[in-house]
Amino acid sequence: MGLKSQYYIKIMQERKEKLVLRYICRVCSGKKTYLISPHDIAKEVCNKMILSISEIDEIMTGLSLQNYIDFVVSDSKNGYYYCVKLKKKGQTYLADSRKQKKALMMLVLRSMFLATVSFVFGLILKAIFK
């Protein structure tokens, strides 16, 4: 497998994890534990990306290893459910991601402002020394 394809697979996996984590954070906010079926997760995420049940299992394990959630698989007659509890890192994930987006936007705006100022300054110097 080429380096580009490995990079693409890694990016897609991270995107899937973020989508699942956002859904879990929204559902579990304000509650100690919550029962979520893999089908609920797939149905919620299907607008943006198609996930299989085995991919969801891997993502849940990965999120647990990254200290976002604690979960236990619970069997029932309708299939199985995840009994999910957000860890501290998971509870602050949505707020942290908003802060990161805001910081990125401020960086872009500041860069655009500085580029505009330097362009205008260059035009003024050009007009003065012409």
Disulfide bonds with the S-S distance in Angstrom:
none
